[in-house]
């Protein structure tokens, strides 16, 4: 079965580098290479001396050690580095899922979390969430649908595009369900570290159960999308072996300069992520004010974590509105239809970059 076109990525291919104001970006403010190298004495010289041969397929050992430091119970041997998070999603599905498997997926979602399994012949079950319920995941829905064929449950927390964050108690119960019923828990955690209230931060799924895989990336909280470095972390040896074997058919290994720079960034991770949280906090105040002034047009539900939110138009079609906005003002929002069916009034807005005030000024001018 072939995969459908990736709606969001085709949307970005058309608009992302053509518009003047990207107001739907999912990542945080990035850095220049010289700014990253300036964080550590001698880093520039080490990068200049880097050997540009093949790298180790699981990832550079020093990078894997830095990644393992993000987890409580996973060592470097439980980390498999990929070229971005997208490759890791694809490799997990290809390695661990097959025809007839039942897979429950939190929705709305980044399309590949649902689409790759569907293309493999899995029976995909939408764990649909609703705006009126704060996008909350209902564990009773999941419990009623677990069967002997349930192979995996896929969640994304903190959530893209809504900014939803599950309660800690419910998240623990989700991990216990994986242990009890034997399904794999694939946890997309690429926005981890961007919780607005640090006390609400969830543990990584791989620290809670050996049935879990945690997905991480340098693109979101760190804002270093250009490195194209992502990873999975797990205590499950079978998953590691199968994904490592399948990776031999995709990228095999990762770019040496990217691995070097990713390890450098992780050594200074708290400062980089802290800077981006400050940007987010300032931008959220601007968004609160903007949507308060335009409450007759947009229903604004403040997110709990991450750098994206999913407001809805009070009336009208979001795809039409987004198209008119970008054509007349150069401001790009992502319509909800990119994240699943039944989201015609929603749109994604990103607030992890420093140009948000300018974007809102242009949107305001369009409204005027």
C-alpha positions in Angstrom: 0.0 0.0 0.0 1.5 3.4 -1.0 1.7 6.3 1.4 -0.4 9.4 0.7 1.4 12.6 0.0 2.6 14.3 3.2 0.2 17.3 3.2 2.1 19.5 5.7 5.5 18.9 4.1 4.1 19.6 0.6 2.5 22.8 2.0 5.9 23.9 3.4 7.6 23.0 0.1 5.3 25.5 -1.6 5.4 28.3 1.0 8.1 28.0 3.7 11.0 29.7 1.9 8.8 32.0 -0.3 7.0 34.0 2.4 8.2 36.9 4.5 6.6 35.9 7.8 6.5 32.2 8.8 3.9 32.2 11.7 3.4 28.4 11.7 7.0 27.2 12.3 7.2 24.3 14.7 10.7 24.9 15.8 12.4 27.4 18.1 14.9 30.2 17.3 18.0 28.7 15.8 21.7 29.6 16.1 24.5 30.3 13.6 27.4 27.8 13.6 29.8 30.5 15.0 27.5 31.2 17.9 27.3 27.5 18.7 31.1 27.1 18.5 31.6 30.1 20.7 29.9 28.2 23.6 33.0 26.1 24.1 36.7 26.9 24.0 38.5 25.2 21.2 35.4 23.9 19.5 36.2 25.6 16.2 39.6 24.0 16.0 38.1 20.6 16.8 35.5 21.0 14.1 38.2 22.0 11.6 40.2 18.8 12.5 37.1 16.6 12.1 37.7 13.5 9.9 35.0 13.4 7.1 34.9 9.7 6.7 32.0 7.3 7.6 30.7 7.5 11.1 29.4 4.8 13.4 25.9 3.6 12.3 24.4 3.9 15.8 25.8 7.4 16.2 29.0 8.9 17.5 29.7 7.4 21.0 30.2 10.9 22.5 26.9 12.1 21.1 25.1 9.0 22.4 26.5 9.6 25.8 25.2 13.2 25.7 21.8 12.0 24.6 21.7 9.3 27.3 22.3 12.0 29.9 18.7 13.3 29.1 17.2 10.0 30.5 17.2 8.4 33.9 17.4 4.7 33.0 18.8 4.5 29.4 22.5 4.3 28.7 24.3 5.1 25.5 23.7 1.5 24.3 20.0 2.3 24.3 20.3 5.3 22.0 20.1 5.1 18.2 20.9 8.3 16.3 19.0 9.1 13.1 18.9 11.8 10.5 16.1 13.8 12.0 13.0 12.6 13.8 11.2 11.7 10.6 13.7 8.9 9.8 13.3 7.5 13.3 9.5 7.4 13.0 9.7 5.7 9.6 12.3 3.1 10.9 10.3 2.3 14.0 7.1 1.6 12.0 9.0 -0.4 9.3 10.8 -2.4 11.9 8.1 -3.1 14.5 4.7 -3.0 12.6 3.2 -5.2 9.9 -0.1 -6.1 8.2 -3.0 -6.8 10.5 -1.4 -5.1 13.5 -3.6 -2.7 15.4 -2.1 0.7 16.1 -3.7 3.4 18.2 -2.5 6.9 17.3 -3.2 10.2 19.2 -4.9 12.7 16.8 -4.6 15.3 15.4 -1.0 14.5 14.6 2.0 14.9 12.5 1.0 12.8 9.5 3.8 10.3 9.4 2.9 9.0 12.9 -0.3 7.7 11.4 0.5 7.3 7.7 3.5 5.0 7.7 1.6 2.3 9.8 -1.4 2.6 7.5 0.8 2.1 4.4 2.1 -1.1 6.0 -1.4 -2.6 6.2 -2.0 -1.9 9.9 -5.4 -1.3 11.3 -5.1 2.3 12.4 -7.3 3.5 15.3 -7.6 7.2 15.8 -7.3 8.3 19.4 -9.2 11.5 18.5 -9.0 14.4 20.9 -11.4 17.4 20.9 -10.8 21.1 21.3 -13.7 21.6 23.6 -12.1 19.1 26.0 -8.8 20.8 26.0 -7.4 18.2 23.5 -7.3 15.7 26.5 -6.4 12.1 25.9 -9.2 9.8 27.3 -7.6 6.7 28.7 -11.0 5.0 28.9 -11.2 5.2 25.1 -7.9 3.4 24.8 -8.8 0.8 27.4 -11.9 -0.1 25.5 -10.0 -0.6 22.3 -7.0 -2.6 23.4 -7.1 -6.2 22.0 -4.8 -9.1 21.4 -3.8 -7.4 18.1 -2.8 -4.1 19.6 0.8 -3.8 18.5 1.6 -0.2 19.4 0.2 3.0 20.8 1.7 6.2 19.4 1.5 9.5 21.4 3.1 12.9 21.1 3.7 14.8 24.4 4.1 17.7 24.6 1.7 17.7 21.6 2.0 19.1 18.1 -0.1 21.0 17.1 -2.2 21.7 20.2 0.4 22.2 23.0 -1.5 19.7 25.1 0.4 18.0 28.0 -0.9 14.8 29.7 -1.2 14.7 33.4 1.6 12.8 35.1 -0.7 10.3 36.8 -2.5 9.5 33.5 0.9 9.2 31.7 2.0 6.7 34.3 -1.2 4.7 33.8 -0.5 4.7 30.0 2.9 3.1 30.6 1.4 0.5 32.9 -1.1 -0.4 30.2 1.8 -1.1 27.9 3.3 -3.4 30.5 0.0 -5.1 31.2 -1.1 -5.7 27.6 2.3 -6.0 25.9 2.0 -3.3 23.3 4.8 -0.9 22.3 4.5 2.7 23.4 6.1 5.0 20.9 6.4 8.4 22.6 7.2 11.4 20.4 8.9 13.7 22.9 10.5 16.3 20.5 9.1 19.2 22.5 10.3 17.9 25.9 12.0 20.7 27.8 9.5 23.4 26.7 6.9 22.9 29.5 5.8 26.3 30.7 5.5 24.9 34.3 8.6 22.7 34.9 6.6 20.9 37.6 4.3 19.5 34.9 7.1 18.0 32.9 6.6 14.3 32.2 9.2 11.6 32.6 10.4 10.0 29.3 8.4 7.0 28.4 11.6 4.9 28.0 12.3 5.6 31.7 8.9 4.3 32.7 8.7 1.0 30.8 10.9 -1.3 28.7 8.0 -1.5 26.2 8.5 2.2 25.3 10.5 4.1 22.7 11.2 7.8 23.3 11.8 10.0 20.2 14.0 13.1 20.5 15.4 15.6 18.1 17.7 18.7 17.9 15.1 20.6 15.8 12.4 21.8 18.3 13.5 22.8 21.8 17.1 23.4 20.7 16.1 25.1 17.4 18.9 23.3 15.5 16.8 21.8 12.6 19.7 22.2 10.2 21.7 19.6 11.9 19.2 16.9 11.0 19.9 14.9 14.1 17.2 12.9 15.9 17.2 9.7 17.9 15.3 7.0 19.7 16.0 5.9 23.3 14.8 2.6 24.7 15.7 -0.2 27.1 14.2 -2.8 24.7 17.1 -4.7 23.1 14.8 -6.2 20.4 13.6 -2.8 19.3 17.2 -1.5 19.2 18.4 -4.4 17.2 15.6 -4.3 14.6 15.7 -0.6 14.1 19.5 -0.6 13.8 19.3 -3.3 11.2 16.6 -1.4 9.2 18.7 1.8 9.4 21.2 0.0 7.2 18.6 0.5 4.4 18.0 4.2 5.0 20.9 6.6 6.0 23.3 3.9 7.4 25.1 6.6 9.4 24.9 10.3 10.1 26.9 13.3 9.0 30.1 13.7 11.2 29.8 17.6 11.4 26.2 17.3 12.5 27.0 14.8 15.2 29.9 16.9 16.5 27.7 20.1 16.6 24.8 18.2 18.2 27.0 16.9 21.0 28.3 20.4 21.6 24.8 21.8 21.7 23.7 19.1 24.2 26.6 19.9 26.5 25.2 23.4 26.6 21.6 22.3 26.3 20.1 24.0 29.4 21.3 27.4 28.2 20.0 26.9 24.7 16.6 25.6 25.7 16.4 28.2 28.5 16.9 31.0 25.9 14.1 29.5 23.8 11.7 29.2 26.8 12.3 32.9 27.4 11.4 33.7 23.8 8.3 31.5 24.1 7.2 33.2 27.4 7.4 36.7 25.8 5.6 35.6 22.7 2.8 33.9 24.6 2.0 37.3 26.2 1.8 38.8 22.8 -0.5 36.1 21.6 -2.7 36.4 24.7 -3.1 40.1 23.9 -3.7 39.6 20.2 -6.3 36.9 20.5 -8.0 38.8 23.4 -8.4 41.8 21.0 -9.7 39.5 18.3 -11.9 37.1 20.4 -14.8 37.6 18.0 -12.6 36.0 15.2 -10.5 33.3 16.9 -11.0 31.0 19.8 -7.7 30.9 21.6 -6.8 28.0 24.0 -3.5 28.7 25.7 -1.1 25.6 25.3 0.7 24.1 28.3 4.0 23.2 26.6 5.9 23.4 23.3 6.2 26.2 20.7 2.9 25.6 18.8 -0.8 26.1 19.4 -4.0 25.2 17.5 -6.6 28.0 17.7 -9.8 27.9 15.7 -11.8 30.4 13.7 -15.1 31.3 15.2 -16.5 31.0 11.7 -15.3 30.2 8.2 -12.8 27.7 6.8 -9.2 27.9 8.0 -7.7 26.7 4.7 -9.4 29.5 2.8 -8.4 32.0 5.5 -4.8 30.9 5.6 -4.6 31.1 1.8 -6.0 34.7 1.8 -3.7 35.8 4.6 -0.5 34.6 3.0 -1.4 35.9 -0.4 -2.3 39.4 0.8 0.1 39.9 3.7 2.9 37.3 3.4 2.0 35.8 6.8 1.8 32.0 6.8 -0.4 29.9 9.1 -0.9 26.1 8.7 -4.5 25.1 8.2 -5.8 22.3 10.5 -6.5 19.9 7.5 -2.8 19.3 7.5 -3.1 17.4 10.8 -6.1 15.2 10.1 -9.8 15.3 9.2 -12.5 17.3 11.0 -10.2 20.3 11.7 -11.5 22.7 9.1 -11.6 25.7 11.5 -8.3 25.1 13.3 -4.9 26.4 12.3 -1.4 26.0 13.7 0.5 28.9 15.0 4.2 28.8 16.0 5.7 31.1 18.6 9.2 29.9 19.2 11.0 32.5 17.1 12.0 36.1 17.7 10.0 37.6 14.9 6.6 36.9 16.2 5.8 40.6 17.0 6.5 41.6 13.4 4.3 38.7 12.2 1.4 39.8 14.4 1.8 43.4 13.2 1.4 42.3 9.6 -1.6 40.1 10.5 -3.1 43.1 12.3 -2.6 45.3 9.3 -4.4 42.6 7.2 -7.3 42.7 9.6 -7.5 46.5 9.4 
